[in-house]
Amino acid sequence: MNFDALTLSAVADELRRNLVGGRIQRVLLTSPISIGMEVYHAGKRHQLVASADPRNARVHLLSAKPTRGVERETPLTLLLRKYVRNGILTAVDQPALERVLVLSIIKHPAARKDDAERDDDDVDAEQRCELIFEVMGQRSNIILVDDDNLILDAVKRIPPEGSRRVILPREVYVAPPRPTDRRDPRTVTANGIAVLLDGPEPDLGKAVIGAYAGVSPQQAREAIMRALGVPSARLEPGLPFEAIAAALRSLWTEPAAPSVAYEADEPIAFAPYLMTQYPDVRPVATISEALETYYASADQITAHAQRREALRQRLADVRERIQRQHEALSRELERAAALDRLRWEGEMIFGYLHSIEPGQTTLQVEDATIKLDPQKTPVENAQARFREYDKAKGALAGVPERLAAVDGQLHYLDETLALLELADSYEAIAAIEREVQEQGLVKPTGGKAQPRGPRSTPLRLQSSDGIPIFVGRSAGQNEEVTFRLARPDDLWLHVREVPGAHVVVQVDGTVPDRTIEQAAGLAVYFSAVRNSTSAEVIVTPRRNVRKIPGGPPGLVSFRNEHTIRAAPIAPSDLAS
Protein backbone atom coordinates (compact mmCIF):
# COMPACT_ATOMS: atom_id res chain seq x y z
CA MET A 1 0.00 0.00 0.00
CA ASN A 2 1.39 3.41 -0.99
CA PHE A 3 1.78 6.04 1.71
CA ASP A 4 2.07 8.73 -0.94
CA ALA A 5 2.75 12.45 -0.96
CA LEU A 6 -0.97 13.29 -1.11
CA THR A 7 -1.64 11.19 2.01
CA LEU A 8 1.25 12.89 3.78
CA SER A 9 -0.14 16.28 2.77
CA ALA A 10 -3.44 15.40 4.46
CA VAL A 11 -1.56 14.24 7.56
CA ALA A 12 0.41 17.51 7.61
CA ASP A 13 -2.82 19.54 7.48
CA GLU A 14 -4.24 17.49 10.36
CA LEU A 15 -1.11 17.94 12.47
CA ARG A 16 -1.12 21.71 11.85
CA ARG A 17 -4.72 21.93 13.06
CA ASN A 18 -4.17 19.82 16.15
CA LEU A 19 -0.56 20.03 17.25
CA VAL A 20 1.14 23.30 16.27
CA GLY A 21 1.70 25.34 19.40
CA GLY A 22 1.49 22.29 21.64
CA ARG A 23 4.04 21.01 24.12
CA ILE A 24 5.68 17.65 23.51
CA GLN A 25 5.23 15.96 26.87
CA ARG A 26 6.45 12.47 26.03
CA VAL A 27 8.69 10.91 23.41
CA LEU A 28 9.79 7.27 23.17
CA LEU A 29 10.88 4.55 20.80
CA THR A 30 7.98 2.20 20.12
CA SER A 31 10.40 -0.02 18.18
CA PRO A 32 14.01 0.38 17.06
CA ILE A 33 12.77 2.21 13.94
CA SER A 34 9.58 3.87 15.24
CA ILE A 35 8.83 6.70 17.67
CA GLY A 36 5.78 7.82 19.61
CA MET A 37 5.03 11.30 20.95
CA GLU A 38 2.43 12.88 23.19
CA VAL A 39 1.63 16.51 22.40
CA TYR A 40 -0.53 18.58 24.74
CA HIS A 41 -2.44 21.32 22.93
CA ALA A 42 -5.64 23.24 23.61
CA GLY A 43 -6.40 21.20 26.73
CA LYS A 44 -6.10 17.84 24.96
CA ARG A 45 -3.41 15.19 24.69
CA HIS A 46 -2.69 14.02 21.16
CA GLN A 47 -0.74 10.86 20.38
CA LEU A 48 1.53 10.75 17.33
CA VAL A 49 3.30 7.71 15.89
CA ALA A 50 5.89 7.57 13.13
CA SER A 51 7.55 4.47 11.71
CA ALA A 52 10.41 3.90 9.27
CA ASP A 53 9.45 0.26 8.77
CA PRO A 54 10.17 -0.51 5.08
CA ARG A 55 6.81 -2.25 4.63
CA ASN A 56 4.63 -0.06 6.86
CA ALA A 57 6.32 3.36 6.95
CA ARG A 58 3.90 6.07 8.06
CA VAL A 59 3.19 9.02 10.36
CA HIS A 60 -0.23 9.83 11.84
CA LEU A 61 -2.21 10.47 15.02
CA LEU A 62 -3.31 7.60 17.23
CA SER A 63 -6.43 7.17 19.35
CA ALA A 64 -4.44 5.40 22.09
CA LYS A 65 -1.17 6.15 23.82
CA PRO A 66 1.78 4.40 22.11
CA THR A 67 3.77 2.01 24.26
CA ARG A 68 7.50 1.71 24.70
CA GLY A 69 9.13 -0.99 22.58
CA VAL A 70 12.80 -0.35 23.38
CA GLU A 71 13.52 -0.58 27.09
CA ARG A 72 17.21 0.25 27.15
CA GLU A 73 18.45 3.76 26.61
CA THR A 74 19.94 4.48 23.20
CA PRO A 75 21.82 7.52 21.92
CA LEU A 76 18.69 8.51 20.02
CA THR A 77 16.38 8.30 23.04
CA LEU A 78 18.77 10.47 25.04
CA LEU A 79 18.86 13.05 22.25
CA LEU A 80 15.08 13.03 21.85
CA ARG A 81 14.77 13.64 25.57
CA LYS A 82 17.26 16.49 25.39
CA TYR A 83 16.02 18.23 22.24
CA VAL A 84 12.37 17.24 21.81
CA ARG A 85 10.72 16.45 25.15
CA ASN A 86 9.15 19.56 26.71
CA GLY A 87 9.70 21.41 23.47
CA ILE A 88 7.03 23.42 21.63
CA LEU A 89 5.99 22.26 18.18
CA THR A 90 6.11 25.47 16.15
CA ALA A 91 5.58 24.30 12.57
CA VAL A 92 4.74 21.31 10.40
CA ASP A 93 6.11 21.53 6.86
CA GLN A 94 6.08 19.28 3.84
CA PRO A 95 8.22 20.03 0.77
CA ALA A 96 5.83 20.21 -2.17
CA LEU A 97 4.90 16.80 -3.58
CA GLU A 98 7.46 15.03 -1.37
CA ARG A 99 7.03 12.25 1.17
CA VAL A 100 8.96 14.22 3.77
CA LEU A 101 7.47 15.82 6.88
CA VAL A 102 9.41 18.31 9.01
CA LEU A 103 8.44 19.13 12.60
CA SER A 104 10.09 22.33 13.90
CA ILE A 105 10.61 22.34 17.66
CA ILE A 106 11.75 25.08 20.07
CA LYS A 107 12.79 24.29 23.59
CA HIS A 108 12.67 27.39 25.81
CA PRO A 109 15.19 28.03 28.62
CA ALA A 110 12.71 27.16 31.38
CA ALA A 111 12.06 23.76 29.86
CA ARG A 112 15.77 23.14 29.51
CA LYS A 113 16.33 23.97 33.17
CA ASP A 114 13.47 21.71 34.13
CA ASP A 115 15.28 18.92 32.29
CA ALA A 116 18.40 19.62 34.42
CA GLU A 117 20.53 20.39 31.38
CA ARG A 118 22.94 22.34 33.53
CA ASP A 119 25.95 20.85 31.85
CA ASP A 120 25.17 22.93 28.75
CA ASP A 121 27.27 26.01 28.27
CA ASP A 122 24.24 28.13 27.39
CA VAL A 123 21.28 26.68 29.27
CA ASP A 124 19.47 30.05 29.15
CA ALA A 125 19.32 30.08 25.34
CA GLU A 126 16.50 28.74 23.19
CA GLN A 127 17.24 25.40 21.57
CA ARG A 128 15.87 24.62 18.11
CA CYS A 129 15.76 21.38 16.20
CA GLU A 130 13.84 19.60 13.48
CA LEU A 131 12.42 16.09 13.56
CA ILE A 132 12.23 14.87 9.97
CA PHE A 133 10.07 11.96 8.86
CA GLU A 134 11.01 10.51 5.47
CA VAL A 135 8.14 8.18 4.58
CA MET A 136 9.68 6.58 1.52
CA GLY A 137 9.25 2.81 1.61
CA GLN A 138 12.59 1.02 1.84
CA ARG A 139 14.39 4.36 2.25
CA SER A 140 12.19 5.56 5.14
CA ASN A 141 13.92 7.19 8.08
CA ILE A 142 13.37 9.41 11.12
CA ILE A 143 16.14 11.98 11.56
CA LEU A 144 16.83 14.51 14.32
CA VAL A 145 18.60 17.63 13.03
CA ASP A 146 19.93 20.58 15.04
CA ASP A 147 19.64 24.30 14.30
CA ASP A 148 22.86 24.20 12.26
CA ASN A 149 21.38 21.55 9.95
CA LEU A 150 23.68 18.90 11.39
CA ILE A 151 22.32 15.42 11.98
CA LEU A 152 22.13 14.52 15.66
CA ASP A 153 21.00 10.94 15.09
CA ALA A 154 18.50 8.81 13.16
CA VAL A 155 16.65 5.53 13.57
CA LYS A 156 18.62 4.27 10.56
CA ARG A 157 22.23 5.33 10.26
CA ILE A 158 23.50 5.20 6.67
CA PRO A 159 27.30 5.12 6.23
CA PRO A 160 29.01 6.45 3.10
CA GLU A 161 29.78 2.97 1.78
CA GLY A 162 27.31 2.24 -0.99
CA SER A 163 25.30 5.43 -0.53
CA ARG A 164 25.66 8.95 -1.86
CA ARG A 165 23.46 10.27 0.95
CA VAL A 166 25.09 9.81 4.35
CA ILE A 167 22.92 9.79 7.49
CA LEU A 168 25.30 9.87 10.46
CA PRO A 169 25.69 12.10 13.53
CA ARG A 170 27.48 15.41 12.83
CA GLU A 171 26.97 15.10 9.08
CA VAL A 172 25.12 17.88 7.23
CA TYR A 173 21.54 16.87 6.56
CA VAL A 174 20.80 16.71 2.83
CA ALA A 175 17.20 16.29 1.72
CA PRO A 176 16.33 13.28 -0.46
CA PRO A 177 17.01 13.98 -4.15
CA ARG A 178 14.01 15.22 -6.10
CA PRO A 179 13.36 14.27 -9.73
CA THR A 180 13.64 17.35 -11.91
CA ASP A 181 11.86 15.99 -14.98
CA ARG A 182 8.40 15.49 -13.44
CA ARG A 183 5.54 17.94 -13.59
CA ASP A 184 3.11 19.19 -10.95
CA PRO A 185 -0.14 17.16 -10.87
CA ARG A 186 -1.95 20.10 -9.25
CA THR A 187 -1.74 22.00 -12.53
CA VAL A 188 -2.11 19.13 -14.98
CA THR A 189 -3.85 19.95 -18.29
CA ALA A 190 -5.39 17.95 -21.10
CA ASN A 191 -2.42 18.80 -23.32
CA GLY A 192 -0.09 17.60 -20.57
CA ILE A 193 -1.77 14.19 -20.63
CA ALA A 194 -2.04 14.05 -24.41
CA VAL A 195 1.67 14.68 -24.87
CA LEU A 196 2.33 11.38 -23.11
CA LEU A 197 1.29 9.73 -26.39
CA ASP A 198 4.76 10.61 -27.67
CA GLY A 199 6.44 8.58 -24.95
CA PRO A 200 7.34 4.87 -24.92
CA GLU A 201 4.95 3.79 -22.12
CA PRO A 202 1.70 2.27 -23.51
CA ASP A 203 -0.06 2.04 -20.13
CA LEU A 204 -1.91 5.24 -19.20
CA GLY A 205 -1.44 4.85 -15.44
CA LYS A 206 2.29 4.14 -15.66
CA ALA A 207 2.76 7.03 -18.06
CA VAL A 208 1.05 9.43 -15.64
CA ILE A 209 3.13 8.13 -12.72
CA GLY A 210 6.33 8.63 -14.68
CA ALA A 211 5.45 12.14 -15.82
CA TYR A 212 3.98 13.74 -12.68
CA ALA A 213 5.67 14.13 -9.31
CA GLY A 214 4.07 12.64 -6.23
CA VAL A 215 1.54 10.49 -8.11
CA SER A 216 1.26 6.94 -6.75
CA PRO A 217 -0.19 3.91 -8.58
CA GLN A 218 -3.38 4.17 -6.51
CA GLN A 219 -3.81 7.85 -7.39
CA ALA A 220 -3.31 7.12 -11.08
CA ARG A 221 -5.88 4.33 -10.96
CA GLU A 222 -8.33 6.57 -9.11
CA ALA A 223 -8.03 9.40 -11.66
CA ILE A 224 -8.51 6.96 -14.53
CA MET A 225 -11.47 5.34 -12.78
CA ARG A 226 -13.18 8.70 -12.27
CA ALA A 227 -12.60 9.73 -15.87
CA LEU A 228 -13.16 6.44 -17.72
CA GLY A 229 -15.11 4.20 -15.36
CA VAL A 230 -12.29 1.60 -15.30
CA PRO A 231 -9.10 1.75 -13.21
CA SER A 232 -6.65 1.16 -16.08
CA ALA A 233 -6.42 1.82 -19.78
CA ARG A 234 -4.00 1.89 -22.65
CA LEU A 235 -2.62 5.27 -23.65
CA GLU A 236 -4.04 5.95 -27.09
CA PRO A 237 -5.55 8.78 -29.15
CA GLY A 238 -9.21 9.53 -28.52
CA LEU A 239 -9.09 9.30 -24.74
CA PRO A 240 -10.94 12.09 -22.85
CA PHE A 241 -7.73 13.84 -21.83
CA GLU A 242 -9.54 16.82 -20.27
CA ALA A 243 -11.57 14.52 -18.02
CA ILE A 244 -8.44 12.60 -17.01
CA ALA A 245 -6.57 15.83 -16.20
CA ALA A 246 -9.54 17.20 -14.24
CA ALA A 247 -9.82 13.97 -12.23
CA LEU A 248 -6.12 14.01 -11.35
CA ARG A 249 -6.23 17.71 -10.37
CA SER A 250 -9.27 17.13 -8.19
CA LEU A 251 -7.45 14.56 -6.07
CA TRP A 252 -5.02 17.29 -5.03
CA THR A 253 -7.39 20.25 -4.85
CA GLU A 254 -10.74 18.97 -3.58
CA PRO A 255 -11.48 19.03 0.18
CA ALA A 256 -10.17 15.98 2.02
CA ALA A 257 -12.63 13.08 2.25
CA PRO A 258 -10.66 10.23 3.86
CA SER A 259 -11.81 6.69 3.23
CA VAL A 260 -10.84 3.06 3.72
CA ALA A 261 -11.42 0.27 1.20
CA TYR A 262 -12.32 -3.22 2.43
CA GLU A 263 -12.31 -6.75 1.09
CA ALA A 264 -14.11 -9.36 3.20
CA ASP A 265 -14.18 -6.78 6.02
CA GLU A 266 -10.38 -6.48 5.97
CA PRO A 267 -8.90 -3.03 5.17
CA ILE A 268 -6.95 -3.16 1.91
CA ALA A 269 -6.42 0.52 1.05
CA PHE A 270 -6.67 4.06 2.41
CA ALA A 271 -6.75 7.50 0.83
CA PRO A 272 -7.44 11.15 1.72
CA TYR A 273 -10.23 11.11 -0.89
CA LEU A 274 -13.34 8.98 -1.36
CA MET A 275 -12.10 6.10 -3.48
CA THR A 276 -14.18 4.85 -6.40
CA GLN A 277 -11.89 2.09 -7.68
CA TYR A 278 -12.92 -0.40 -4.95
CA PRO A 279 -16.41 -1.85 -4.45
CA ASP A 280 -16.46 -1.57 -0.63
CA VAL A 281 -15.28 1.91 0.43
CA ARG A 282 -16.20 3.48 3.77
CA PRO A 283 -15.66 7.16 4.64
CA VAL A 284 -13.95 8.09 7.90
CA ALA A 285 -13.62 11.36 9.78
CA THR A 286 -9.87 11.95 9.45
CA ILE A 287 -6.90 10.68 7.51
CA SER A 288 -5.35 9.50 10.79
CA GLU A 289 -8.42 7.38 11.47
CA ALA A 290 -8.07 5.86 8.01
CA LEU A 291 -4.37 5.15 8.59
CA GLU A 292 -4.91 3.75 12.08
CA THR A 293 -7.65 1.45 10.78
CA TYR A 294 -5.51 0.16 7.92
CA TYR A 295 -2.30 -0.27 9.88
CA ALA A 296 -4.04 -1.86 12.86
CA SER A 297 -4.96 -4.66 10.48
CA ALA A 298 -1.56 -4.65 8.79
CA ASP A 299 0.19 -4.69 12.17
CA GLN A 300 -1.54 -7.88 13.28
CA ILE A 301 1.45 -9.69 11.90
CA THR A 302 3.70 -7.50 14.07
CA ALA A 303 1.67 -8.44 17.12
CA HIS A 304 2.38 -12.06 16.28
CA ALA A 305 6.00 -11.49 15.25
CA GLN A 306 7.27 -13.63 18.11
CA ARG A 307 5.16 -16.55 16.96
CA ARG A 308 6.42 -16.23 13.40
CA GLU A 309 10.03 -15.91 14.53
CA ALA A 310 9.64 -18.93 16.80
CA LEU A 311 8.23 -20.97 13.91
CA ARG A 312 10.98 -19.75 11.59
CA GLN A 313 13.63 -20.80 14.10
CA ARG A 314 12.07 -24.24 14.56
CA LEU A 315 11.93 -24.77 10.82
CA ALA A 316 15.51 -23.52 10.44
CA ASP A 317 16.61 -26.07 13.06
CA VAL A 318 14.75 -28.83 11.21
CA ARG A 319 16.34 -27.74 7.95
CA GLU A 320 19.81 -27.82 9.48
CA ARG A 321 19.22 -31.36 10.73
CA ILE A 322 17.93 -32.53 7.35
CA GLN A 323 20.83 -30.78 5.60
CA ARG A 324 23.23 -32.86 7.71
CA GLN A 325 21.35 -35.99 6.59
CA HIS A 326 21.70 -34.81 3.00
CA GLU A 327 25.45 -34.36 3.36
CA ALA A 328 25.85 -37.79 4.96
CA LEU A 329 23.83 -39.48 2.21
CA SER A 330 25.79 -37.60 -0.44
CA ARG A 331 29.02 -38.94 1.01
CA GLU A 332 27.53 -42.43 0.98
CA LEU A 333 26.57 -42.00 -2.64
CA GLU A 334 30.08 -40.89 -3.50
CA ARG A 335 31.26 -44.24 -2.19
CA ALA A 336 29.27 -45.88 -4.99
CA ALA A 337 31.89 -44.62 -7.42
CA ALA A 338 34.47 -46.68 -5.50
CA LEU A 339 32.42 -49.89 -5.75
CA ASP A 340 33.22 -50.54 -9.37
CA ARG A 341 36.88 -49.96 -8.58
CA LEU A 342 36.79 -52.64 -5.83
CA ARG A 343 35.17 -55.19 -8.13
CA TRP A 344 37.56 -54.35 -10.97
CA GLU A 345 40.59 -54.74 -8.69
CA GLY A 346 39.34 -58.16 -7.54
CA GLU A 347 38.80 -59.26 -11.12
CA MET A 348 42.25 -58.02 -12.18
CA ILE A 349 43.97 -59.85 -9.29
CA PHE A 350 42.26 -63.09 -10.33
CA GLY A 351 43.18 -62.42 -13.93
CA TYR A 352 46.88 -61.97 -13.15
CA LEU A 353 47.23 -64.72 -10.49
CA HIS A 354 49.93 -66.43 -12.51
CA SER A 355 52.12 -63.34 -12.54
CA ILE A 356 51.89 -62.33 -8.84
CA GLU A 357 54.90 -63.36 -6.76
CA PRO A 358 54.71 -64.13 -3.00
CA GLY A 359 55.20 -60.92 -0.94
CA GLN A 360 54.42 -58.68 -3.91
CA THR A 361 52.97 -55.28 -2.75
CA THR A 362 51.57 -53.87 -6.01
CA LEU A 363 50.12 -55.03 -9.27
CA GLN A 364 50.47 -52.83 -12.33
CA VAL A 365 47.59 -53.15 -14.79
CA GLU A 366 47.87 -50.81 -17.76
CA ASP A 367 48.07 -47.32 -16.18
CA ALA A 368 46.55 -48.37 -12.83
CA THR A 369 48.32 -49.57 -9.69
CA ILE A 370 46.59 -52.08 -7.42
CA LYS A 371 47.94 -52.35 -3.86
CA LEU A 372 48.41 -55.84 -2.49
CA ASP A 373 48.73 -57.10 1.07
CA PRO A 374 52.00 -59.05 1.06
CA GLN A 375 50.79 -61.13 4.04
CA LYS A 376 47.97 -62.55 1.92
CA THR A 377 47.91 -64.83 -1.07
CA PRO A 378 46.73 -63.39 -4.40
CA VAL A 379 43.42 -65.25 -4.00
CA GLU A 380 42.94 -63.78 -0.50
CA ASN A 381 43.65 -60.27 -1.85
CA ALA A 382 41.00 -60.72 -4.53
CA GLN A 383 38.46 -62.20 -2.10
CA ALA A 384 39.01 -59.25 0.29
CA ARG A 385 38.08 -56.89 -2.55
CA PHE A 386 34.89 -58.81 -3.30
CA ARG A 387 33.87 -58.99 0.38
CA GLU A 388 34.34 -55.19 0.74
CA TYR A 389 32.40 -54.67 -2.48
CA ASP A 390 29.45 -56.78 -1.30
CA LYS A 391 29.42 -55.07 2.12
CA ALA A 392 29.47 -51.55 0.64
CA LYS A 393 26.88 -52.43 -1.96
CA GLY A 394 24.49 -53.62 0.74
CA ALA A 395 25.06 -50.50 2.82
CA LEU A 396 24.31 -48.29 -0.17
CA ALA A 397 21.06 -50.02 -1.01
CA GLY A 398 18.29 -47.43 -1.13
CA VAL A 399 20.63 -44.43 -0.70
CA PRO A 400 19.60 -42.74 -3.99
CA GLU A 401 15.94 -43.00 -3.01
CA ARG A 402 16.62 -41.68 0.51
CA LEU A 403 18.68 -38.83 -0.92
CA ALA A 404 15.84 -37.91 -3.29
CA ALA A 405 13.39 -37.87 -0.36
CA VAL A 406 15.70 -35.62 1.67
CA ASP A 407 16.09 -33.33 -1.37
CA GLY A 408 12.31 -33.03 -1.47
CA GLN A 409 12.15 -32.15 2.22
CA LEU A 410 14.78 -29.44 1.78
CA HIS A 411 12.86 -28.02 -1.19
CA TYR A 412 9.66 -28.04 0.87
CA LEU A 413 11.36 -26.31 3.82
CA ASP A 414 12.98 -23.68 1.62
CA GLU A 415 9.63 -22.87 0.02
CA THR A 416 7.86 -22.85 3.40
CA LEU A 417 10.48 -20.57 4.98
CA ALA A 418 10.23 -18.18 2.04
CA LEU A 419 6.43 -18.06 2.21
CA LEU A 420 6.54 -17.68 6.01
CA GLU A 421 8.73 -14.61 5.56
CA LEU A 422 6.16 -13.18 3.13
CA ALA A 423 3.09 -14.05 5.23
CA ASP A 424 1.12 -10.84 5.74
CA SER A 425 -1.53 -11.97 8.20
CA TYR A 426 -1.92 -14.01 11.37
CA GLU A 427 -4.06 -16.51 9.44
CA ALA A 428 -1.29 -17.03 6.89
CA ILE A 429 1.24 -17.78 9.65
CA ALA A 430 -1.20 -20.16 11.37
CA ALA A 431 -1.87 -21.98 8.08
CA ILE A 432 1.84 -22.58 7.52
CA GLU A 433 2.29 -23.76 11.10
CA ARG A 434 -0.56 -26.23 10.75
CA GLU A 435 0.85 -27.57 7.48
CA VAL A 436 4.34 -28.26 8.86
CA GLN A 437 2.76 -29.99 11.85
CA GLU A 438 0.74 -32.20 9.52
CA GLN A 439 3.93 -33.01 7.62
CA GLY A 440 5.46 -34.13 10.91
CA LEU A 441 8.32 -31.63 10.70
CA VAL A 442 7.51 -29.82 13.94
CA LYS A 443 5.47 -30.77 16.96
CA PRO A 444 2.67 -28.57 18.34
CA THR A 445 3.95 -26.10 20.91
CA GLY A 446 3.05 -27.09 24.44
CA GLY A 447 2.15 -30.55 23.19
CA LYS A 448 -1.25 -29.34 22.00
CA ALA A 449 -2.42 -29.63 18.42
CA GLN A 450 -3.42 -26.49 16.60
CA PRO A 451 -7.16 -25.74 16.60
CA ARG A 452 -8.71 -27.10 13.47
CA GLY A 453 -10.93 -24.21 12.41
CA PRO A 454 -11.45 -23.26 8.75
CA ARG A 455 -8.40 -23.63 6.57
CA SER A 456 -7.04 -20.60 4.78
CA THR A 457 -7.53 -20.64 1.03
CA PRO A 458 -5.34 -19.54 -1.86
CA LEU A 459 -5.48 -15.88 -2.82
CA ARG A 460 -7.99 -15.20 -5.61
CA LEU A 461 -7.40 -12.02 -7.61
CA GLN A 462 -8.44 -10.49 -10.90
CA SER A 463 -6.12 -9.03 -13.47
CA SER A 464 -6.77 -5.63 -15.03
CA ASP A 465 -8.50 -7.55 -17.82
CA GLY A 466 -10.88 -9.23 -15.36
CA ILE A 467 -9.24 -12.66 -15.60
CA PRO A 468 -9.06 -14.78 -12.40
CA ILE A 469 -5.60 -15.41 -10.94
CA PHE A 470 -4.93 -17.84 -8.08
CA VAL A 471 -1.89 -17.54 -5.80
CA GLY A 472 -0.69 -20.13 -3.31
CA ARG A 473 0.68 -18.75 -0.04
CA SER A 474 1.89 -22.01 1.49
CA ALA A 475 3.16 -25.30 0.13
CA GLY A 476 -0.26 -26.88 0.65
CA GLN A 477 -1.97 -24.00 -1.10
CA ASN A 478 0.51 -24.32 -3.96
CA GLU A 479 -0.60 -27.91 -4.41
CA GLU A 480 -4.26 -26.86 -4.27
CA VAL A 481 -3.74 -24.09 -6.82
CA THR A 482 -1.84 -26.34 -9.23
CA PHE A 483 -3.66 -29.66 -8.99
CA ARG A 484 -7.19 -28.85 -7.80
CA LEU A 485 -8.07 -25.35 -8.94
CA ALA A 486 -6.14 -25.22 -12.21
CA ARG A 487 -7.42 -26.82 -15.39
CA PRO A 488 -5.10 -28.42 -17.97
CA ASP A 489 -5.11 -25.38 -20.28
CA ASP A 490 -4.65 -22.80 -17.51
CA LEU A 491 -1.29 -21.05 -17.32
CA TRP A 492 1.06 -21.98 -14.48
CA LEU A 493 3.75 -19.55 -13.30
CA HIS A 494 6.62 -19.77 -10.81
CA VAL A 495 9.84 -17.82 -10.34
CA ARG A 496 12.70 -19.82 -11.80
CA GLU A 497 14.88 -21.63 -9.23
CA VAL A 498 13.51 -19.56 -6.33
CA PRO A 499 11.14 -20.68 -3.54
CA GLY A 500 7.74 -19.06 -3.74
CA ALA A 501 4.12 -19.21 -4.81
CA HIS A 502 2.51 -21.22 -7.57
CA VAL A 503 0.39 -18.81 -9.64
CA VAL A 504 -2.35 -19.91 -12.03
CA VAL A 505 -4.17 -17.84 -14.64
CA GLN A 506 -7.54 -19.20 -15.74
CA VAL A 507 -7.65 -19.50 -19.51
CA ASP A 508 -10.81 -19.02 -21.54
CA GLY A 509 -9.50 -18.19 -24.97
CA THR A 510 -6.54 -15.88 -25.48
CA VAL A 511 -4.89 -14.43 -22.39
CA PRO A 512 -3.81 -10.78 -22.83
CA ASP A 513 -0.11 -10.07 -22.38
CA ARG A 514 -0.96 -7.61 -19.61
CA THR A 515 -2.62 -10.35 -17.55
CA ILE A 516 0.39 -12.64 -18.00
CA GLU A 517 2.71 -9.80 -16.96
CA GLN A 518 0.60 -9.14 -13.84
CA ALA A 519 0.52 -12.83 -12.92
CA ALA A 520 4.29 -13.02 -13.34
CA GLY A 521 4.64 -9.93 -11.16
CA LEU A 522 2.54 -11.63 -8.47
CA ALA A 523 4.78 -14.70 -8.68
CA VAL A 524 7.82 -12.47 -8.03
CA TYR A 525 6.04 -10.62 -5.21
CA PHE A 526 5.16 -13.90 -3.47
CA SER A 527 8.68 -15.32 -3.72
CA ALA A 528 12.03 -15.09 -1.97
CA VAL A 529 13.10 -12.34 -4.42
CA ARG A 530 10.22 -9.95 -3.64
CA ASN A 531 12.65 -7.08 -3.01
CA SER A 532 14.45 -7.51 -6.35
CA THR A 533 13.72 -5.19 -9.24
CA SER A 534 12.80 -8.16 -11.46
CA ALA A 535 13.17 -11.91 -11.82
CA GLU A 536 12.75 -14.68 -14.41
CA VAL A 537 9.35 -16.37 -14.24
CA ILE A 538 8.47 -19.74 -15.77
CA VAL A 539 5.23 -19.87 -17.78
CA THR A 540 3.71 -23.10 -19.06
CA PRO A 541 0.26 -24.69 -19.42
CA ARG A 542 -0.73 -26.56 -16.25
CA ARG A 543 -0.83 -29.85 -18.18
CA ASN A 544 2.97 -29.66 -18.35
CA VAL A 545 3.31 -29.63 -14.55
CA ARG A 546 3.64 -32.92 -12.67
CA LYS A 547 3.73 -33.70 -8.96
CA ILE A 548 6.92 -35.45 -7.86
CA PRO A 549 5.82 -38.97 -6.83
CA GLY A 550 6.18 -39.37 -3.08
CA GLY A 551 7.37 -35.79 -2.73
CA PRO A 552 6.11 -33.22 -0.22
CA PRO A 553 3.31 -30.76 -1.05
CA GLY A 554 4.19 -28.24 -3.74
CA LEU A 555 7.15 -30.19 -5.20
CA VAL A 556 6.65 -30.42 -8.97
CA SER A 557 8.43 -30.93 -12.25
CA PHE A 558 7.55 -29.16 -15.49
CA ARG A 559 8.39 -29.13 -19.19
CA ASN A 560 7.88 -27.09 -22.37
CA GLU A 561 8.12 -23.86 -20.41
CA HIS A 562 9.16 -20.41 -21.56
CA THR A 563 10.51 -17.62 -19.39
CA ILE A 564 9.61 -13.95 -19.03
CA ARG A 565 11.18 -11.29 -16.84
CA ALA A 566 8.82 -9.48 -14.47
CA ALA A 567 8.95 -6.90 -11.68
CA PRO A 568 7.12 -7.65 -8.41
CA ILE A 569 3.47 -6.55 -8.30
CA ALA A 570 1.54 -6.39 -5.02
CA PRO A 571 -2.10 -7.52 -4.99
CA SER A 572 -3.15 -3.97 -4.07
CA ASP A 573 -1.63 -2.72 -7.33
CA LEU A 574 -4.05 -4.79 -9.40
CA ALA A 575 -7.38 -3.40 -10.46
CA SER A 576 -10.29 -4.70 -8.42
Stockholm file with secondary structure:
# STOCKHOLM 1.0

chainA/1-576         MNFDALTLSAVADELRRNLVGGRIQRVLLTSPISIGMEVYHAGKRHQLVASADPRNARVHLLSAKPTRGVERETPLTLLLRKYVRNGILTAVDQPALERVLVLSIIKHPAARKDDAERDDDDVDAEQRCELIFEVMGQRSNIILVDDDNLILDAVKRIPPEGSRRVILPREVYVAPPRPTDRRDPRTVTANGIAVLLDGPEPDLGKAVIGAYAGVSPQQAREAIMRALGVPSARLEPGLPFEAIAAALRSLWTEPAAPSVAYEADEPIAFAPYLMTQYPDVRPVATISEALETYYASADQITAHAQRREALRQRLADVRERIQRQHEALSRELERAAALDRLRWEGEMIFGYLHSIEPGQTTLQVEDATIKLDPQKTPVENAQARFREYDKAKGALAGVPERLAAVDGQLHYLDETLALLELADSYEAIAAIEREVQEQGLVKPTGGKAQPRGPRSTPLRLQSSDGIPIFVGRSAGQNEEVTFRLARPDDLWLHVREVPGAHVVVQVDGTVPDRTIEQAAGLAVYFSAVRNSTSAEVIVTPRRNVRKIPGGPPGLVSFRNEHTIRAAPIAPSDLAS
#=GR chainA/1-576 SS CCCCHHHHHHHHHHHHHHTTTCEEEEEEEEETTEEEEEEEETTEEEEEEEECCTTTCEEEEESSCCCCCCCSCCHHHHHHHHHTTTCEEEEEECCTTCSEEEEEEEECHHHHHHTTCTTSTTTTSCEEEEEEEECCGGGCEEEEEETTSBEEEESSCBCSTTCSSCBCTTSBCCCCCCCSSCBCGGGCCHHHHHGGGGSSCCBHHHHHHHHBTTCCHHHHHHHHHHHHSSSCCBCCTTSCHHHHHHHHHHHHHSCCCCEEEEETTEEEEEESSCCCSSSSEEECSCHHHHHHHHHHHHTHHHHTHHHHHHHHHHHHHHHHHHHHHHHHHHHHHHHHHHHHHHHHHHHHHHHTGGGCCTTCCEEEETTEEEECCTTSCHHHHHHHHHHHHHHHHHHTTTHHHHHHHHHHHHHHHHHHHHHHHHCCSHHHHHHHHHHHHHTTSSCCGGGCCCCCCCCCCCEEEECTTSCEEEECSSHHHHHHIIIIICCTTSEEEEETTSCBCCEEECCSSCCCHHHHHHHHHHHHHTBTTTTSSCEEEEEEEGGGEEECTTCCTTCEEECSCEEEEECCCCGGGSCC
#=GC SS_cons         CCCCHHHHHHHHHHHHHHTTTCEEEEEEEEETTEEEEEEEETTEEEEEEEECCTTTCEEEEESSCCCCCCCSCCHHHHHHHHHTTTCEEEEEECCTTCSEEEEEEEECHHHHHHTTCTTSTTTTSCEEEEEEEECCGGGCEEEEEETTSBEEEESSCBCSTTCSSCBCTTSBCCCCCCCSSCBCGGGCCHHHHHGGGGSSCCBHHHHHHHHBTTCCHHHHHHHHHHHHSSSCCBCCTTSCHHHHHHHHHHHHHSCCCCEEEEETTEEEEEESSCCCSSSSEEECSCHHHHHHHHHHHHTHHHHTHHHHHHHHHHHHHHHHHHHHHHHHHHHHHHHHHHHHHHHHHHHHHHHTGGGCCTTCCEEEETTEEEECCTTSCHHHHHHHHHHHHHHHHHHTTTHHHHHHHHHHHHHHHHHHHHHHHHCCSHHHHHHHHHHHHHTTSSCCGGGCCCCCCCCCCCEEEECTTSCEEEECSSHHHHHHIIIIICCTTSEEEEETTSCBCCEEECCSSCCCHHHHHHHHHHHHHTBTTTTSSCEEEEEEEGGGEEECTTCCTTCEEECSCEEEEECCCCGGGSCC
//
